Amino acid sequence: MATNEGNNDLTNPLCTQFWGLKDSFLLDFLFFKEKFVYLRHISDDMPINKNALVRYKILDKCFSDNYHKYFIEDLMEKVNEQLEDAGVKPVSKKQIYDDIKFMKSVDGWEAPIESYQYGKRKYLRYSYDFSIMETPITDMEVEQLETLITSLSRLQGIPMYDWVEELLTNLRHRFGLRGIDTNSIGFEQNRDMQGLRYLSNLIDCVIKRQPVLIDYHPFGRDVIKWTIHPYYLKQYNNRWFLLGYNPEFDDLSIVALDRIEGIELAETSFKRNLDFDFDAYFRDIIGVSIEKGKVVEHVRLKFSPERLPYVLSKPIHHSQEVENAAEGIIALDVIPNKELISELIWFRDDIEVLSPDSLREEIKEKIAKMYQKYFGVKNDCTTEP
């Protein structure tokens, strides 16, 4: 388990991991959400970074101000003030000139920026009422919006995306768009999974660093009430897990959301995360669990010729390397856990664990138990029919 000896709070307040890469279309959308017309400027043939868009927005505001005269030095000062507040390195006067040139170009907004003589200097302003924030959308943007609406519609009804309904209404009303009637995108999701209704609240608690009281119901046992200081949310195998400090064990607990039967806010101070770097925590495992005392091991696996191409195209773990392609042997450097066992058993007779011996023996025991269920031996040493 990865730890950090420093005093930095390792909780990621944005918790970007729990959104999941399967919602990759949202990466464009989250950036596009505030001002719809920015969609044209994140196309493949026109890469613009976020800092540049911040500068354009500041310059746009200055050029639209008819009550102040902004000379080039004033514009640079205005831009750098907001960049420094955001912790971004200031830009030069040349960069401001380049930004203005881009805004005026056909690749930008064709902004009507004009310079006006004032004494021995010139200030810059729009020649008529204009804003890059109000530029009409193009036919291409209409198509992109329709695709976006269709994609977002797939998220309706999922608790953590309850903001989608309002957003879709605004998009449809503002642009008169419906989206595409026929679904062309499908995500793996389980809307009926127990505990999913708590996901949205737990996201808020992670971000706001709010301890919670959880009624947790392990399989085959009575309900347990735990106080959890939530640090991180992780999705694996279509299930959600909350990772947080549990005072009862003075350690990290992993709580499956589908085993939660109730949640309320805890009236206690939040214990900051000074011990767990979750990027490092998940780096050496498959899934979410780490058994105490387990360390990273070099795992060698042999696959059938039919299965090997699939494993190569979809690696089991980021550490996967091909040891002998002709023999179908690959290697992983992972901490063995129950999720790894499940993953390996899923390959059935297409896989053989070569090493380590401990993992090979564990797989053998699982196979033996499965064999017993299907081909149980009677007392007279004959197999059941």
C-alpha positions in Angstrom: 0.0 0.0 0.0 1.5 3.3 -1.1 2.0 5.9 1.6 3.4 9.5 1.7 5.6 10.7 4.5 4.9 14.4 3.7 2.3 16.7 5.0 0.4 17.2 1.8 -3.2 16.3 1.7 -3.4 13.5 -0.9 -7.1 13.6 -1.4 -7.9 14.6 -4.9 -10.7 17.2 -4.4 -11.9 16.9 -8.0 -11.9 13.1 -7.9 -11.6 12.9 -11.7 -11.1 9.2 -11.6 -14.6 8.3 -10.6 -16.0 9.7 -13.9 -14.4 6.9 -15.8 -12.8 7.0 -19.2 -15.8 5.4 -20.8 -17.4 8.8 -20.6 -14.7 10.3 -22.8 -17.1 12.4 -24.8 -17.7 14.3 -21.5 -14.1 15.6 -21.6 -15.1 17.8 -24.6 -18.5 18.6 -23.0 -17.2 19.7 -19.7 -15.0 22.3 -21.5 -17.9 23.2 -23.8 -20.5 23.5 -21.1 -20.1 27.1 -20.1 -20.1 28.6 -23.6 -21.5 26.5 -26.4 -19.8 28.3 -29.2 -16.3 27.2 -28.0 -17.0 23.8 -29.5 -15.6 25.0 -32.9 -12.3 25.7 -31.2 -11.6 22.2 -29.8 -11.8 20.5 -33.2 -8.9 18.3 -34.3 -7.6 20.9 -36.9 -7.7 23.7 -34.4 -6.1 22.9 -31.0 -6.4 25.7 -28.5 -5.5 25.1 -24.8 -7.5 26.3 -21.9 -5.2 29.1 -21.0 -5.5 30.6 -24.5 -9.3 30.6 -24.2 -9.1 32.3 -20.8 -7.0 35.0 -22.5 -9.5 35.4 -25.4 -12.3 35.7 -22.9 -10.5 38.5 -21.0 -9.6 40.4 -24.1 -13.1 40.0 -25.4 -14.4 41.7 -22.3 -11.9 44.6 -22.7 -12.7 45.1 -26.4 -16.5 45.2 -25.5 -16.0 47.9 -22.9 -16.9 51.3 -24.4 -16.3 53.1 -21.1 -12.5 52.4 -20.9 -9.6 52.8 -23.2 -7.4 49.7 -23.2 -3.9 50.2 -24.6 -1.7 47.1 -25.3 0.0 47.5 -21.9 -3.4 47.6 -20.2 -4.6 44.5 -22.0 -1.4 42.6 -21.0 -1.9 43.7 -17.4 -5.6 42.7 -17.3 -4.8 39.2 -18.8 -1.8 38.6 -16.4 -3.8 39.7 -13.4 -6.3 36.9 -13.9 -3.7 34.4 -15.0 -1.6 34.9 -11.9 -4.7 34.6 -9.7 -5.2 31.2 -11.3 -1.6 30.3 -10.7 -0.7 30.5 -14.4 2.5 32.0 -15.7 2.1 35.6 -17.1 2.4 36.1 -20.8 4.4 38.7 -22.9 3.2 41.6 -24.9 4.0 39.6 -28.0 1.6 36.9 -26.9 -1.2 39.5 -26.5 -0.5 40.6 -30.1 -0.6 37.0 -31.3 -3.9 36.5 -29.5 -5.4 39.6 -31.1 -4.2 38.4 -34.5 -5.9 35.1 -34.0 -9.2 36.6 -32.8 -9.3 38.7 -35.9 -8.5 35.8 -38.2 -10.9 33.5 -40.1 -9.6 30.7 -37.9 -10.7 32.6 -34.9 -13.8 34.8 -34.7 -13.1 37.4 -37.3 -13.4 39.8 -34.5 -13.8 43.5 -35.6 -10.9 44.7 -33.4 -9.7 48.2 -34.4 -7.1 50.5 -33.1 -8.0 54.1 -32.3 -5.5 57.0 -32.0 -5.5 58.7 -28.6 -2.7 61.2 -28.4 0.5 59.5 -29.3 -0.8 56.0 -28.4 -3.5 53.7 -29.7 -6.2 51.8 -27.8 -8.1 48.8 -29.1 -11.8 48.2 -29.2 -14.5 46.4 -31.2 -15.7 48.7 -34.0 -19.3 47.6 -33.4 -21.3 45.6 -30.8 -19.6 42.2 -30.9 -18.6 39.4 -28.6 -16.9 36.0 -29.2 -19.3 34.6 -26.7 -22.3 35.4 -28.9 -20.9 34.2 -32.3 -23.6 32.2 -34.2 -22.9 28.5 -34.5 -22.0 26.9 -37.8 -23.6 23.9 -39.5 -20.7 21.7 -38.3 -21.4 22.9 -34.7 -25.1 22.0 -35.1 -24.1 18.5 -36.1 -21.7 18.3 -33.1 -24.3 19.6 -30.8 -26.8 16.9 -32.0 -24.2 14.2 -31.3 -23.5 15.7 -27.9 -27.2 15.7 -27.0 -27.6 12.1 -28.2 -24.6 11.1 -26.0 -25.8 12.9 -23.0 -29.2 11.4 -23.3 -27.7 8.0 -22.5 -26.9 9.4 -19.0 -30.4 10.4 -18.1 -31.8 8.6 -15.0 -28.3 7.9 -13.5 -28.1 9.7 -10.1 -24.6 11.2 -10.5 -25.8 12.7 -13.8 -29.0 14.3 -12.6 -27.8 17.7 -14.0 -28.1 16.3 -17.5 -31.9 16.7 -17.7 -31.7 20.5 -17.1 -28.7 20.8 -19.5 -30.4 18.9 -22.3 -33.5 21.1 -21.9 -31.4 24.2 -22.2 -29.6 22.9 -25.3 -32.7 21.9 -27.1 -34.5 25.2 -26.2 -31.6 27.4 -27.1 -30.6 25.8 -30.4 -33.9 24.0 -31.4 -32.1 20.6 -31.5 -33.4 17.2 -30.7 -30.4 15.0 -31.2 -30.4 11.7 -33.2 -33.4 9.5 -32.5 -31.6 6.2 -33.0 -29.0 5.3 -30.3 -25.6 4.8 -31.8 -23.6 4.7 -28.5 -23.8 2.3 -25.7 -22.1 2.3 -22.3 -21.8 -0.6 -19.8 -23.9 0.5 -16.9 -26.1 -1.0 -14.3 -28.9 1.5 -13.4 -30.5 -1.0 -11.0 -27.4 -1.6 -8.9 -28.2 -1.2 -5.2 -26.5 1.8 -3.5 -26.2 3.7 -6.8 -28.5 6.3 -5.4 -25.9 7.3 -2.8 -23.2 8.0 -5.4 -24.1 11.6 -6.0 -24.1 12.5 -2.2 -20.8 10.6 -1.7 -19.2 12.6 -4.5 -20.2 15.8 -2.7 -18.9 14.4 0.6 -15.5 13.5 -0.9 -15.1 16.9 -2.5 -16.3 18.8 0.6 -14.4 16.5 3.0 -17.5 15.6 5.0 -17.4 12.5 7.2 -20.4 10.2 6.9 -22.2 7.6 9.0 -22.8 4.5 6.9 -25.1 1.5 7.5 -23.0 -1.2 5.9 -24.4 -4.7 5.3 -21.8 -7.3 4.6 -23.0 -10.5 2.9 -24.1 -13.1 5.5 -23.6 -10.7 8.5 -25.6 -8.1 10.4 -25.6 -4.4 9.5 -22.6 -2.4 10.8 -22.6 1.3 11.4 -19.3 2.9 10.4 -18.0 6.4 10.4 -16.1 6.9 7.2 -13.9 9.9 6.3 -14.4 9.7 2.5 -11.2 10.1 0.3 -11.9 8.5 -3.0 -14.5 6.8 -5.2 -13.5 4.0 -7.6 -15.5 2.1 -10.3 -14.5 -1.4 -11.1 -16.3 -4.2 -12.9 -19.5 -2.1 -13.0 -19.5 -1.6 -9.2 -18.7 1.5 -7.2 -16.4 1.6 -4.1 -15.8 4.2 -1.5 -12.3 4.4 0.0 -11.9 6.3 3.3 -10.5 6.3 6.7 -12.3 4.1 9.3 -11.6 5.1 12.9 -12.8 1.6 14.1 -9.8 0.0 12.4 -7.5 3.1 12.3 -7.0 2.2 8.6 -8.4 2.6 5.2 -11.7 0.8 4.5 -13.1 -0.1 1.1 -16.9 0.1 1.1 -19.0 -1.3 -1.8 -21.9 1.0 -2.5 -24.2 -1.8 -3.3 -23.8 -3.0 0.4 -24.8 0.4 1.8 -28.3 0.6 3.3 -28.2 4.2 4.7 -26.0 7.3 4.8 -26.1 10.4 7.0 -23.6 13.2 7.7 -21.4 12.6 10.7 -20.9 15.3 13.3 -17.1 15.0 13.6 -14.1 16.7 12.2 -12.7 15.4 9.0 -9.4 13.5 9.1 -7.3 14.7 6.2 -5.7 12.1 4.0 -1.9 12.3 4.6 -1.2 8.6 4.0 -2.7 7.3 0.8 -1.7 8.3 -2.7 -4.5 6.6 -4.7 -2.7 6.9 -8.0 0.1 4.8 -6.5 -2.4 2.6 -4.6 -4.1 1.4 -7.8 -0.9 1.3 -9.9 0.1 -2.2 -8.8 -3.3 -3.9 -8.6 -6.3 -5.0 -10.6 -9.5 -3.9 -9.0 -9.6 -2.2 -5.6 -8.4 -4.6 -2.9 -5.0 -5.1 -1.4 -4.4 -7.8 1.2 -2.1 -6.8 4.0 1.4 -8.2 3.6 1.1 -8.8 -0.1 3.7 -7.3 -2.4 4.3 -6.9 -6.1 5.1 -10.2 -7.8 6.2 -11.1 -11.3 3.3 -13.0 -12.8 4.0 -15.1 -15.9 1.0 -16.3 -17.9 0.7 -18.5 -21.0 -2.2 -18.1 -23.4 -3.6 -20.2 -26.2 -2.9 -19.0 -29.7 -6.6 -18.1 -30.1 -6.8 -16.0 -26.9 -3.4 -14.3 -27.1 -4.3 -11.6 -29.7 -7.2 -10.4 -27.5 -4.9 -10.1 -24.5 -2.4 -8.2 -26.5 -5.1 -5.8 -27.8 -6.6 -5.3 -24.3 -3.9 -5.7 -21.7 -4.8 -7.2 -18.3 -2.7 -4.6 -16.5 -0.6 -1.6 -17.6 2.6 -3.5 -16.6 1.9 -6.2 -19.1 4.8 -7.2 -21.4 5.2 -9.9 -24.0 7.9 -12.4 -22.8 7.6 -14.9 -25.7 5.0 -14.2 -28.4 5.7 -17.5 -30.1 4.9 -19.4 -26.9 2.0 -17.1 -25.9 3.8 -16.0 -22.7 3.2 -12.6 -21.1 4.3 -11.1 -17.8 2.7 -8.7 -15.3 4.1 -7.0 -12.2 1.1 -6.9 -9.8 0.1 -7.5 -6.3 -2.0 -10.7 -6.4 -5.6 -10.2 -5.1 -9.0 -11.7 -5.5 -9.8 -9.5 -8.5 -6.7 -10.8 -10.3 -7.8 -14.4 -9.5 -11.3 -13.7 -11.0 -9.7 -12.1 -14.1 -7.5 -15.2 -14.7 -10.3 -17.7 -14.1 -12.4 -15.8 -16.6 -10.0 -17.0 -19.4 -10.9 -20.6 -18.6 -8.8 -23.2 -20.5 -7.2 -20.5 -22.6 -4.7 -19.6 -19.8 -2.0 -21.3 -17.7 -0.4 -19.6 -14.7 3.3 -20.4 -14.9 4.5 -18.4 -11.9 4.6 -17.5 -9.1 4.0 -20.9 -7.5 1.7 -19.4 -4.8 -0.6 -18.0 -7.5 -0.5 -21.2 -9.5 -1.5 -23.2 -6.5 -4.4 -20.9 -5.6 -5.7 -21.2 -9.2 -5.4 -25.0 -8.9 -7.4 -25.0 -5.7 -10.2 -23.0 -7.4 -10.2 -25.3 -10.4 -10.3 -28.4 -8.1 -13.3 -27.0 -6.2 -15.1 -26.3 -9.5 -14.3 -29.8 -10.7 -15.7 -31.2 -7.5 -19.0 -29.4 -8.1 -19.4 -30.7 -11.6 -17.6 -34.1 -11.4 -18.0 -35.0 -7.7 -16.5 -38.3 -6.6 -18.7 -40.8 -4.8 -17.6 -43.0 -1.9 -17.0 -45.9 -4.2 -14.5 -43.8 -6.2 -16.8 -43.5 -9.2 -17.9 -40.2 -10.6 -21.4 -39.1 -10.5 -23.5 -39.4 -13.7 
